[in-house]
Amino acid sequence: MSNKKLKPIDVGLDPHPKGNFKALGGAEHDEWNKWLASKTSYALLVNEASATQAAVAVASGMIDMKPADPIEGILISQIMAANQASLSMYQRAWAQQNVEAQTKYLALADKASRSVMMLTERLDQHRGRGQQQITVKHITVNADQALVTDQVVTGKTDRISPLLLKAITEKPMPIPMPMEIEPEVVGRMGEKEE
């Protein structure tokens, strides 16, 4: 490493961004959206002849995934790159004559596929689809041994609120004492005998 001092860089940002390319990267600033799309297209493992076609295809896919903000744009960009890597490794695996090399390429393809899956799950969580729904059921047994149920379903949430936990654990359900029930004698055709 050299001890050379770096010159400061002046960065001029548009105070009124247009967001014409928000569909690509999810940001209001088009500099970000264009930069992310170009870096994603450069990350593809394609030859020079098909680079333009691949860049258009990936940009179309990014637009179809509709990034709502820059975080979604980043995740979508990484999904695209990992998916391309996975497909490329599968292709290379099947082109190999050597079983050992084929196995290594398949292992790499599997890793890239798992990355796509994990990134997709993160995107779903960010969008709110990965949240849990909490159902609380209250069951009461009254003196006549009749069950009364009451069900409360909360909206989707990432965690249980402290008030809900307190309500659940504060008062345990009472254990009913066994009751003596006199058998009812029934005669023919469901009539009671006296």
C-alpha atoms as an extended CHARMM CRD file, in Angstrom:
* protein
*
       194  EXT
         1         1  MET       CA              0.0000000000        0.0000000000        0.0000000000  PROA      1               0.0000000000
         2         2  SER       CA              1.1740000000        3.4860000000       -0.7420000000  PROA      2               0.0000000000
         3         3  ASN       CA              0.9010000000        6.4490000000        1.5590000000  PROA      3               0.0000000000
         4         4  LYS       CA             -0.5310000000        8.5650000000       -1.2270000000  PROA      4               0.0000000000
         5         5  LYS       CA             -3.3300000000       10.8580000000       -0.0760000000  PROA      5               0.0000000000
         6         6  LEU       CA             -6.6220000000       10.4670000000       -1.8330000000  PROA      6               0.0000000000
         7         7  LYS       CA             -8.2310000000       13.5610000000       -3.2600000000  PROA      7               0.0000000000
         8         8  PRO       CA            -11.6990000000       14.3790000000       -1.9810000000  PROA      8               0.0000000000
         9         9  ILE       CA            -14.4710000000       13.7780000000       -4.4780000000  PROA      9               0.0000000000
        10        10  ASP       CA            -17.2420000000       16.2800000000       -4.9710000000  PROA      10              0.0000000000
        11        11  VAL       CA            -20.5970000000       14.5450000000       -5.2370000000  PROA      11              0.0000000000
        12        12  GLY       CA            -23.4870000000       16.5050000000       -6.6540000000  PROA      12              0.0000000000
        13        13  LEU       CA            -26.8910000000       14.9810000000       -5.9930000000  PROA      13              0.0000000000
        14        14  ASP       CA            -30.0870000000       16.0430000000       -7.6840000000  PROA      14              0.0000000000
        15        15  PRO       CA            -32.3180000000       17.5910000000       -4.9800000000  PROA      15              0.0000000000
        16        16  HSD       CA            -35.3980000000       16.7270000000       -7.0620000000  PROA      16              0.0000000000
        17        17  PRO       CA            -34.8670000000       13.1840000000       -8.3510000000  PROA      17              0.0000000000
        18        18  LYS       CA            -37.1730000000       12.0140000000      -11.1220000000  PROA      18              0.0000000000
        19        19  GLY       CA            -37.1130000000        8.2550000000      -10.5600000000  PROA      19              0.0000000000
        20        20  ASN       CA            -37.6840000000        7.4590000000      -14.2390000000  PROA      20              0.0000000000
        21        21  PHE       CA            -35.8330000000        4.1440000000      -13.8140000000  PROA      21              0.0000000000
        22        22  LYS       CA            -37.2380000000        3.2580000000      -10.3780000000  PROA      22              0.0000000000
        23        23  ALA       CA            -38.6100000000        0.0220000000      -11.8260000000  PROA      23              0.0000000000
        24        24  LEU       CA            -35.0050000000       -1.2100000000      -12.1740000000  PROA      24              0.0000000000
        25        25  GLY       CA            -33.5170000000       -0.4520000000       -8.7550000000  PROA      25              0.0000000000
        26        26  GLY       CA            -36.3500000000        0.8060000000       -6.5510000000  PROA      26              0.0000000000
        27        27  ALA       CA            -34.7370000000        4.2090000000       -5.8640000000  PROA      27              0.0000000000
        28        28  GLU       CA            -35.8730000000        7.7330000000       -6.6580000000  PROA      28              0.0000000000
        29        29  HSD       CA            -32.3750000000        8.5790000000       -7.8990000000  PROA      29              0.0000000000
        30        30  ASP       CA            -31.8390000000        7.2820000000      -11.4160000000  PROA      30              0.0000000000
        31        31  GLU       CA            -28.0590000000        7.2180000000      -10.9330000000  PROA      31              0.0000000000
        32        32  TRP       CA            -28.5460000000        4.3700000000       -8.4500000000  PROA      32              0.0000000000
        33        33  ASN       CA            -31.0530000000        2.5250000000      -10.6200000000  PROA      33              0.0000000000
        34        34  LYS       CA            -28.8460000000        2.6730000000      -13.7250000000  PROA      34              0.0000000000
        35        35  TRP       CA            -25.7010000000        1.7710000000      -11.7720000000  PROA      35              0.0000000000
        36        36  LEU       CA            -27.3830000000       -1.2740000000      -10.1690000000  PROA      36              0.0000000000
        37        37  ALA       CA            -28.7640000000       -2.4720000000      -13.5060000000  PROA      37              0.0000000000
        38        38  SER       CA            -25.3840000000       -2.1230000000      -15.2230000000  PROA      38              0.0000000000
        39        39  LYS       CA            -23.5180000000       -3.9060000000      -12.3970000000  PROA      39              0.0000000000
        40        40  THR       CA            -26.0840000000       -6.7080000000      -12.5020000000  PROA      40              0.0000000000
        41        41  SER       CA            -25.6400000000       -7.1330000000      -16.2540000000  PROA      41              0.0000000000
        42        42  TYR       CA            -21.8210000000       -7.1540000000      -15.8500000000  PROA      42              0.0000000000
        43        43  ALA       CA            -22.1540000000       -9.9060000000      -13.2370000000  PROA      43              0.0000000000
        44        44  LEU       CA            -23.6410000000      -12.2910000000      -15.7990000000  PROA      44              0.0000000000
        45        45  LEU       CA            -21.4500000000      -15.0790000000      -17.1100000000  PROA      45              0.0000000000
        46        46  VAL       CA            -22.1690000000      -14.5650000000      -20.8030000000  PROA      46              0.0000000000
        47        47  ASN       CA            -20.0490000000      -14.1590000000      -23.9020000000  PROA      47              0.0000000000
        48        48  GLU       CA            -19.7140000000      -10.8690000000      -25.7640000000  PROA      48              0.0000000000
        49        49  ALA       CA            -22.1100000000      -11.8880000000      -28.5320000000  PROA      49              0.0000000000
        50        50  SER       CA            -25.0290000000      -12.4250000000      -26.1590000000  PROA      50              0.0000000000
        51        51  ALA       CA            -24.1990000000       -9.6770000000      -23.6260000000  PROA      51              0.0000000000
        52        52  THR       CA            -26.8000000000       -7.2010000000      -24.9350000000  PROA      52              0.0000000000
        53        53  GLN       CA            -29.5400000000       -9.8270000000      -25.0860000000  PROA      53              0.0000000000
        54        54  ALA       CA            -28.6840000000      -10.9910000000      -21.5410000000  PROA      54              0.0000000000
        55        55  ALA       CA            -28.6240000000       -7.4240000000      -20.1790000000  PROA      55              0.0000000000
        56        56  VAL       CA            -32.0530000000       -6.6970000000      -21.6870000000  PROA      56              0.0000000000
        57        57  ALA       CA            -33.4380000000       -9.9750000000      -20.3330000000  PROA      57              0.0000000000
        58        58  VAL       CA            -32.1140000000       -9.3360000000      -16.8210000000  PROA      58              0.0000000000
        59        59  ALA       CA            -33.3350000000       -5.7330000000      -16.7930000000  PROA      59              0.0000000000
        60        60  SER       CA            -36.7630000000       -6.9860000000      -17.8990000000  PROA      60              0.0000000000
        61        61  GLY       CA            -36.7580000000       -9.5240000000      -15.0750000000  PROA      61              0.0000000000
        62        62  MET       CA            -35.7620000000       -6.8660000000      -12.5450000000  PROA      62              0.0000000000
        63        63  ILE       CA            -38.6210000000       -4.6620000000      -13.7340000000  PROA      63              0.0000000000
        64        64  ASP       CA            -41.0800000000       -7.5750000000      -13.5120000000  PROA      64              0.0000000000
        65        65  MET       CA            -40.0440000000       -8.2310000000       -9.9030000000  PROA      65              0.0000000000
        66        66  LYS       CA            -41.0790000000       -4.6190000000       -9.1050000000  PROA      66              0.0000000000
        67        67  PRO       CA            -38.5700000000       -3.3730000000       -6.5210000000  PROA      67              0.0000000000
        68        68  ALA       CA            -40.3570000000       -0.9720000000       -4.1640000000  PROA      68              0.0000000000
        69        69  ASP       CA            -37.1920000000        0.4500000000       -2.5990000000  PROA      69              0.0000000000
        70        70  PRO       CA            -33.3880000000        0.2160000000       -2.9600000000  PROA      70              0.0000000000
        71        71  ILE       CA            -33.1790000000       -2.7600000000       -0.5610000000  PROA      71              0.0000000000
        72        72  GLU       CA            -35.4980000000       -4.7490000000       -2.8150000000  PROA      72              0.0000000000
        73        73  GLY       CA            -33.4540000000       -3.5610000000       -5.7890000000  PROA      73              0.0000000000
        74        74  ILE       CA            -30.2790000000       -4.9580000000       -4.2160000000  PROA      74              0.0000000000
        75        75  LEU       CA            -31.9160000000       -8.2760000000       -3.3480000000  PROA      75              0.0000000000
        76        76  ILE       CA            -33.4100000000       -8.6210000000       -6.8340000000  PROA      76              0.0000000000
        77        77  SER       CA            -30.0380000000       -7.8170000000       -8.3980000000  PROA      77              0.0000000000
        78        78  GLN       CA            -28.3460000000      -10.4900000000       -6.2830000000  PROA      78              0.0000000000
        79        79  ILE       CA            -31.0920000000      -12.9950000000       -7.1130000000  PROA      79              0.0000000000
        80        80  MET       CA            -30.4780000000      -12.3670000000      -10.8040000000  PROA      80              0.0000000000
        81        81  ALA       CA            -26.6970000000      -12.8330000000      -10.5030000000  PROA      81              0.0000000000
        82        82  ALA       CA            -26.9720000000      -15.9470000000       -8.3040000000  PROA      82              0.0000000000
        83        83  ASN       CA            -29.5660000000      -17.4780000000      -10.6260000000  PROA      83              0.0000000000
        84        84  GLN       CA            -27.3310000000      -16.8810000000      -13.6360000000  PROA      84              0.0000000000
        85        85  ALA       CA            -24.3650000000      -18.4200000000      -11.7960000000  PROA      85              0.0000000000
        86        86  SER       CA            -26.4430000000      -21.4690000000      -10.8830000000  PROA      86              0.0000000000
        87        87  LEU       CA            -27.6480000000      -22.0070000000      -14.4370000000  PROA      87              0.0000000000
        88        88  SER       CA            -24.1360000000      -21.5350000000      -15.7980000000  PROA      88              0.0000000000
        89        89  MET       CA            -22.7050000000      -24.0990000000      -13.3600000000  PROA      89              0.0000000000
        90        90  TYR       CA            -25.3820000000      -26.6310000000      -14.3050000000  PROA      90              0.0000000000
        91        91  GLN       CA            -24.5600000000      -26.0730000000      -17.9710000000  PROA      91              0.0000000000
        92        92  ARG       CA            -20.8350000000      -26.5450000000      -17.3550000000  PROA      92              0.0000000000
        93        93  ALA       CA            -21.4910000000      -29.6590000000      -15.2750000000  PROA      93              0.0000000000
        94        94  TRP       CA            -23.3380000000      -31.4180000000      -18.0740000000  PROA      94              0.0000000000
        95        95  ALA       CA            -20.6520000000      -30.4530000000      -20.5870000000  PROA      95              0.0000000000
        96        96  GLN       CA            -17.9410000000      -32.2570000000      -18.5630000000  PROA      96              0.0000000000
        97        97  GLN       CA            -16.7580000000      -35.7310000000      -19.4690000000  PROA      97              0.0000000000
        98        98  ASN       CA            -14.9260000000      -36.1790000000      -16.1550000000  PROA      98              0.0000000000
        99        99  VAL       CA            -17.2600000000      -37.3190000000      -13.3660000000  PROA      99              0.0000000000
       100       100  GLU       CA            -15.1480000000      -35.5710000000      -10.7060000000  PROA      100             0.0000000000
       101       101  ALA       CA            -15.3360000000      -32.2180000000      -12.5100000000  PROA      101             0.0000000000
       102       102  GLN       CA            -19.0320000000      -32.7310000000      -13.1560000000  PROA      102             0.0000000000
       103       103  THR       CA            -19.6210000000      -33.3390000000       -9.4460000000  PROA      103             0.0000000000
       104       104  LYS       CA            -17.7520000000      -30.1540000000       -8.4940000000  PROA      104             0.0000000000
       105       105  TYR       CA            -19.7710000000      -28.0370000000      -10.9330000000  PROA      105             0.0000000000
       106       106  LEU       CA            -23.0080000000      -29.5740000000       -9.6390000000  PROA      106             0.0000000000
       107       107  ALA       CA            -21.9780000000      -28.7350000000       -6.0650000000  PROA      107             0.0000000000
       108       108  LEU       CA            -21.3040000000      -25.1280000000       -7.0970000000  PROA      108             0.0000000000
       109       109  ALA       CA            -24.6550000000      -24.9830000000       -8.9000000000  PROA      109             0.0000000000
       110       110  ASP       CA            -26.3530000000      -26.2790000000       -5.7570000000  PROA      110             0.0000000000
       111       111  LYS       CA            -24.7070000000      -23.5760000000       -3.6200000000  PROA      111             0.0000000000
       112       112  ALA       CA            -25.7930000000      -20.8630000000       -6.0410000000  PROA      112             0.0000000000
       113       113  SER       CA            -29.3470000000      -22.2940000000       -6.0890000000  PROA      113             0.0000000000
       114       114  ARG       CA            -29.4680000000      -22.1630000000       -2.2840000000  PROA      114             0.0000000000
       115       115  SER       CA            -28.3130000000      -18.5480000000       -2.4510000000  PROA      115             0.0000000000
       116       116  VAL       CA            -31.1990000000      -17.7750000000       -4.8030000000  PROA      116             0.0000000000
       117       117  MET       CA            -33.6100000000      -19.4440000000       -2.3780000000  PROA      117             0.0000000000
       118       118  MET       CA            -32.2590000000      -17.5550000000        0.6560000000  PROA      118             0.0000000000
       119       119  LEU       CA            -32.3230000000      -14.2230000000       -1.1770000000  PROA      119             0.0000000000
       120       120  THR       CA            -35.8880000000      -14.8740000000       -2.3250000000  PROA      120             0.0000000000
       121       121  GLU       CA            -36.9350000000      -15.6160000000        1.2640000000  PROA      121             0.0000000000
       122       122  ARG       CA            -35.2990000000      -12.3660000000        2.4070000000  PROA      122             0.0000000000
       123       123  LEU       CA            -37.1330000000      -10.4690000000       -0.3200000000  PROA      123             0.0000000000
       124       124  ASP       CA            -40.4310000000      -12.0100000000        0.8080000000  PROA      124             0.0000000000
       125       125  GLN       CA            -39.6590000000      -11.1020000000        4.4330000000  PROA      125             0.0000000000
       126       126  HSD       CA            -38.8160000000       -7.5540000000        3.4230000000  PROA      126             0.0000000000
       127       127  ARG       CA            -42.0990000000       -7.3220000000        1.5310000000  PROA      127             0.0000000000
       128       128  GLY       CA            -44.0050000000       -8.6170000000        4.5560000000  PROA      128             0.0000000000
       129       129  ARG       CA            -44.9750000000      -12.0490000000        3.2620000000  PROA      129             0.0000000000
       130       130  GLY       CA            -42.6190000000      -13.8940000000        5.5660000000  PROA      130             0.0000000000
       131       131  GLN       CA            -44.3790000000      -12.8000000000        8.7410000000  PROA      131             0.0000000000
       132       132  GLN       CA            -46.2530000000      -15.0560000000       11.0840000000  PROA      132             0.0000000000
       133       133  GLN       CA            -49.8940000000      -14.9530000000       12.0710000000  PROA      133             0.0000000000
       134       134  ILE       CA            -50.7870000000      -15.5000000000       15.7180000000  PROA      134             0.0000000000
       135       135  THR       CA            -54.0090000000      -17.2420000000       16.7430000000  PROA      135             0.0000000000
       136       136  VAL       CA            -55.0130000000      -17.2280000000       20.4010000000  PROA      136             0.0000000000
       137       137  LYS       CA            -57.8370000000      -19.5120000000       21.4840000000  PROA      137             0.0000000000
       138       138  HSD       CA            -59.5750000000      -19.1190000000       24.8080000000  PROA      138             0.0000000000
       139       139  ILE       CA            -61.3850000000      -22.2270000000       26.0080000000  PROA      139             0.0000000000
       140       140  THR       CA            -63.6430000000      -22.0730000000       29.0370000000  PROA      140             0.0000000000
       141       141  VAL       CA            -65.3380000000      -25.0330000000       30.6750000000  PROA      141             0.0000000000
       142       142  ASN       CA            -68.4090000000      -23.9570000000       32.6090000000  PROA      142             0.0000000000
       143       143  ALA       CA            -70.2100000000      -25.8380000000       35.3960000000  PROA      143             0.0000000000
       144       144  ASP       CA            -72.3860000000      -27.7760000000       32.9540000000  PROA      144             0.0000000000
       145       145  GLN       CA            -69.2440000000      -29.0730000000       31.2460000000  PROA      145             0.0000000000
       146       146  ALA       CA            -70.0940000000      -27.1500000000       28.0850000000  PROA      146             0.0000000000
       147       147  LEU       CA            -67.1100000000      -25.8580000000       26.1740000000  PROA      147             0.0000000000
       148       148  VAL       CA            -67.1330000000      -22.2080000000       25.1970000000  PROA      148             0.0000000000
       149       149  THR       CA            -64.4420000000      -21.1780000000       22.7600000000  PROA      149             0.0000000000
       150       150  ASP       CA            -63.3700000000      -17.7360000000       21.7150000000  PROA      150             0.0000000000
       151       151  GLN       CA            -60.8030000000      -17.1810000000       18.9950000000  PROA      151             0.0000000000
       152       152  VAL       CA            -58.7140000000      -14.0660000000       18.4480000000  PROA      152             0.0000000000
       153       153  VAL       CA            -56.6100000000      -13.7510000000       15.2950000000  PROA      153             0.0000000000
       154       154  THR       CA            -54.1170000000      -10.9360000000       15.1660000000  PROA      154             0.0000000000
       155       155  GLY       CA            -52.7370000000       -9.4280000000       12.0010000000  PROA      155             0.0000000000
       156       156  LYS       CA            -49.4490000000      -10.5060000000       10.5820000000  PROA      156             0.0000000000
       157       157  THR       CA            -46.6160000000       -9.6900000000       12.9200000000  PROA      157             0.0000000000
       158       158  ASP       CA            -42.9560000000      -10.4310000000       13.3980000000  PROA      158             0.0000000000
       159       159  ARG       CA            -43.1870000000      -10.7940000000       17.1440000000  PROA      159             0.0000000000
       160       160  ILE       CA            -45.6820000000      -11.2260000000       19.9640000000  PROA      160             0.0000000000
       161       161  SER       CA            -46.5750000000       -8.0370000000       21.7800000000  PROA      161             0.0000000000
       162       162  PRO       CA            -45.7820000000       -7.9560000000       25.5200000000  PROA      162             0.0000000000
       163       163  LEU       CA            -49.4500000000       -7.2420000000       26.3520000000  PROA      163             0.0000000000
       164       164  LEU       CA            -50.5630000000      -10.3380000000       24.4610000000  PROA      164             0.0000000000
       165       165  LEU       CA            -47.9560000000      -12.4530000000       26.2450000000  PROA      165             0.0000000000
       166       166  LYS       CA            -49.0880000000      -11.0570000000       29.5800000000  PROA      166             0.0000000000
       167       167  ALA       CA            -52.7290000000      -11.8510000000       28.7670000000  PROA      167             0.0000000000
       168       168  ILE       CA            -51.8150000000      -15.3900000000       27.8000000000  PROA      168             0.0000000000
       169       169  THR       CA            -49.6490000000      -16.2100000000       30.8050000000  PROA      169             0.0000000000
       170       170  GLU       CA            -51.1720000000      -14.0380000000       33.5230000000  PROA      170             0.0000000000
       171       171  LYS       CA            -54.1060000000      -16.2420000000       34.4810000000  PROA      171             0.0000000000
       172       172  PRO       CA            -53.9340000000      -19.9590000000       33.7680000000  PROA      172             0.0000000000
       173       173  MET       CA            -57.0650000000      -21.8180000000       32.7980000000  PROA      173             0.0000000000
       174       174  PRO       CA            -58.7300000000      -23.3470000000       35.8750000000  PROA      174             0.0000000000
       175       175  ILE       CA            -58.8050000000      -27.1260000000       36.0870000000  PROA      175             0.0000000000
       176       176  PRO       CA            -62.4160000000      -28.2560000000       36.4310000000  PROA      176             0.0000000000
       177       177  MET       CA            -63.2040000000      -30.6080000000       39.3070000000  PROA      177             0.0000000000
       178       178  PRO       CA            -64.8730000000      -33.8910000000       38.3480000000  PROA      178             0.0000000000
       179       179  MET       CA            -68.6050000000      -33.7330000000       38.8990000000  PROA      179             0.0000000000
       180       180  GLU       CA            -71.0090000000      -36.5060000000       39.7530000000  PROA      180             0.0000000000
       181       181  ILE       CA            -73.4350000000      -36.8260000000       36.8860000000  PROA      181             0.0000000000
       182       182  GLU       CA            -76.5160000000      -38.9110000000       37.4650000000  PROA      182             0.0000000000
       183       183  PRO       CA            -77.2310000000      -41.2210000000       34.5810000000  PROA      183             0.0000000000
       184       184  GLU       CA            -80.3900000000      -40.4920000000       32.6920000000  PROA      184             0.0000000000
       185       185  VAL       CA            -82.5740000000      -43.5330000000       32.0650000000  PROA      185             0.0000000000
       186       186  VAL       CA            -84.0220000000      -43.5280000000       28.5970000000  PROA      186             0.0000000000
       187       187  GLY       CA            -86.8760000000      -45.7910000000       27.5570000000  PROA      187             0.0000000000
       188       188  ARG       CA            -88.1210000000      -46.7630000000       24.1740000000  PROA      188             0.0000000000
       189       189  MET       CA            -87.8170000000      -44.3010000000       21.2920000000  PROA      189             0.0000000000
       190       190  GLY       CA            -85.9130000000      -41.7610000000       23.3280000000  PROA      190             0.0000000000
       191       191  GLU       CA            -88.6490000000      -41.1520000000       25.9310000000  PROA      191             0.0000000000
       192       192  LYS       CA            -87.5830000000      -40.6590000000       29.5320000000  PROA      192             0.0000000000
       193       193  GLU       CA            -88.8260000000      -43.1750000000       32.0520000000  PROA      193             0.0000000000
       194       194  GLU       CA            -90.2690000000      -41.8610000000       35.2800000000  PROA      194             0.0000000000
